[in-house]
Structure formats: C-alpha cells, structure tokens
Amino acid sequence: MAQQTVDPGNARRIPVLNRMDLGNSIRNPESSAGAFQTLARAANLNLHLWRGLESSAFRPHWAVRGTWVTGRQRGRFACGMGHHRRQLLIGCVAAGLLLTGIPAAAGPAVTITELPALPGGTTTQATAINDHGAVVGTSDLPGGRTHAVKWNSARRITDLGTLPGDADSNATGIDNSGIVVGCSTAPNGDERAVKWNSAGKISALPALHAGDQTVANAVNDNGVIVGYEVIASQLHALRWKPNGTVTDLGTLTMFDNGYATAVDAGGVIVGGSFAVDQNGALGVRWAANGASTALPLLPGAFDEDGEADGINDSGVMVGSSVTTVRAHFDAVRWSAKGVVTDLGNLPGGSDSSAVGIDDAGVIVGSGLDANGDDEAIRWSAEGTIAALPTLPGGSSAEALAINDGGVIVGDADNSGGQDNAVVWH
C-alpha cells in the first residue's frame, strides 16, 4: 500500500504565518502575492502550512505552527506535499495516552538511488510508491513548468501531463493497479483534483460545487480517493468513491476547515481539522461510515496543534504533535484504538514528523539532526530511529512514502544544491 510523507531540507528559518494571516490569504489570495493560491496550493495540508521560501522552485512549502519553523516542508497542503497539527484529548482515547523514549541505532544497511528528471528538467520529487515499485511525483521542465511523472520499476520516467489547457500538474498517490491521483493546475493557479488511469489517461474528479478548487492526496487499492475542496474560502475534506461519487467529510465540531491525507484498504481516512482565525488544529480519523474522531496530542502538549498524515491497513496512524515546548513537534504513532506514542527525534535533533507507515509498522518521515540539518528518517516497527543516507555531496533529504516491501521514496539535495527524487532500499 502506498503512503505519503513529509519533508526535511536546508535548515532554514522561515517566519510562520499566523492563522489570521492565513485567513486573510485564503479570503484575499491576491493580497499575499498568490502565496496560497486560495489555499488549494496545499494538497497536503497538514497544519504546518508553510510556504518554504527556498530553492526548490516548483515545490510549495507551508507552515502554520508557531513563531518559527526550520526545514523545507512539513505539511500536506501544496498539491503534492505537506503536513500540520493540533489537540483535543477525547474520552477513553485520552485515558490511554502513552509516551515512550525511542532508541537510536544505525539500522539496516540502506542505499540511495537518484531518479531521473524529464528531458531538460533539473528538479524532481517522489511522493508515493506502490508495492510493485512504481513511483510517482513531480519533475520540472524547461521554462519553469512542473508536470506529474511516473517512474516504473526500472526507473524509466513518464510525463503524465495535465488536463487540456492547464500548465502544471502533480502526482500525490498511486495504488497497486497503477491508478495515480493528484492535481492539475490552470495558468491562473486554480487547481483541480485529477486521476490518471493505469494507461495514463487523465480525468478531472468531480467537485461538490462547480468551479471550486480541489486536490486529491491519496488513493487506496479499492479506488477510494481522498483530498479536499476549497468551498467559500474554507477547506472541506473529501472522499471520492470509485464510481465518482464525492462526499464532504466535514470537520471536527470545534473547527471550520478539514482535509484528508491518506486512506487505508478498509476506507478509514486520516487528515486534520483546524480553525484559521484562532489557534488550534488536530489530527482526525474518519471511519468508513464518515464518523470523525479527534486524535489526541502528546501528554502536556503546549497547545492544540497536531495532524495525522498516514495510516496502514491495520489502522495504525502516524503524524505529529506539538510537544511541551511551543512550536516544537515530535513524530507520533496512534494505535488503531487511538493511543498515542512519541516516536522521538534523532540524537540531539528536534522537530520530527512521521508521514508514512507500511503494513509491517515501519514508519518514515523527517526531522532536524543535531546540526540543524533536515534528515530523512526511518523508524523500525519496534521504534528504533535511524537517519537515511543523503546523496553524495548533499546535506539534506526527506522521506515521503514507503511501500509494503520497505522501499522508501522522497527527495534529497545533490552536490549542486538541487533537489532530486530518490529511492532508499
């Protein structure tokens, strides 16, 4: 099963937009130099909503989690990348909170392989992988355009293209039959959720309201797709059934925005819910029948700030939670019953985030190391944490997805400072 993940990068300090700024940007996207493109530029919402002002030109990064953040991408907002958070300790789930220390170790030997770009392109990112080894993501093109791409198991790249008349596209998920989902972007920046069938033919997914911007973030092996729609300046988590029927999943009762990031084989969905004009965001679990439950934060969390980014077919979920320190986050795992465990950080590091988990319980994500550099991270099923290797001459990497064979994809910078899609195996 294919999952998605989060982003590490060139450890850079980026001022975080507060939720009032975010609200203004959503309502008046032009006033922020298109910084949010009506927020649909957040296909991978996650309450870190940050526009990472850095070199990876085609990749938006968002943040909304405090005063300052370090790193490239922590959120699932931008059609193909991202993550966020918040808190509310609910009923019996809150009673079962668990906090543990995580050992660090070198882990199994892992090799890193760079994936090719489209002809004339220089920057790529891999966002998802299926169990057959097919990888999807994005490659830039000469002239500054960006297209969704697919690499087959032999690592040959295919341009998936855009909807007719559109300028850019991004692929965010792939199932084991080869169906790919993501978004296609018009020249004016408007985004539409799309699906590519196994033969590579693209089609737009229906919106609840014609003309609204939509983004698809993930697809399971039964063809259920999840993402969100921007309705009257608010995000609404969506589910598309294989027959095209679209459902508004709603939000947690205390918030007015929601987004879906991943779905398991049984139709259980995870994501987040937040309020733009006030502090607060929480990870959400939607049952197959659509009933929503807030996921608990870590004990003693400074405020309400968390999100869920991945789920495996046993219903185990991963994401991040604010810690006892303002604006600092740890990767977390929730059991199928909602018990939260702190996955910890690299030795001397901080601000980890988990975004993908395979059916064996191996988790991937990213975080800062002791030097403040972003590192791709793998947690074993037993909880042992290890940094994944970077490219020769590079200094940072991010893991964005893992398949059930334990193969991990993401991106890493090379000796020239360019970000490239990579595979760890």
Protein Blocks (a to p, Z undefined) as FASTA:
>chain_A
ZZdddddddddddddddfklmmmmmmmmmlnnomnnnolmmmbgopnlpadddfblmlcc
dddfbjbccdjbdcjfbgoiacddddddefjlmmmgccddddddebjadddddddddehi
abdcdfbdcfkopacdddddehhiacdddddfkopacdebjaehiabdcdfbdcfkopac
dddddfkopacdddddfkopacddddfbghiacddfbdcfkopacddddeehiacddddd
fkopacdebjafkbcbdcdfbdcfkopacdddddfkbgcdddddddfkopacdddddehi
abacdddfbdcfkopacdddddfbehiacdddddfkopacdebjaehiahiadfbdcfko
pacdddddfkopacdddddfkopacdddddehiabdcdfbdcfkopacdddddfkopacd
dddZZ
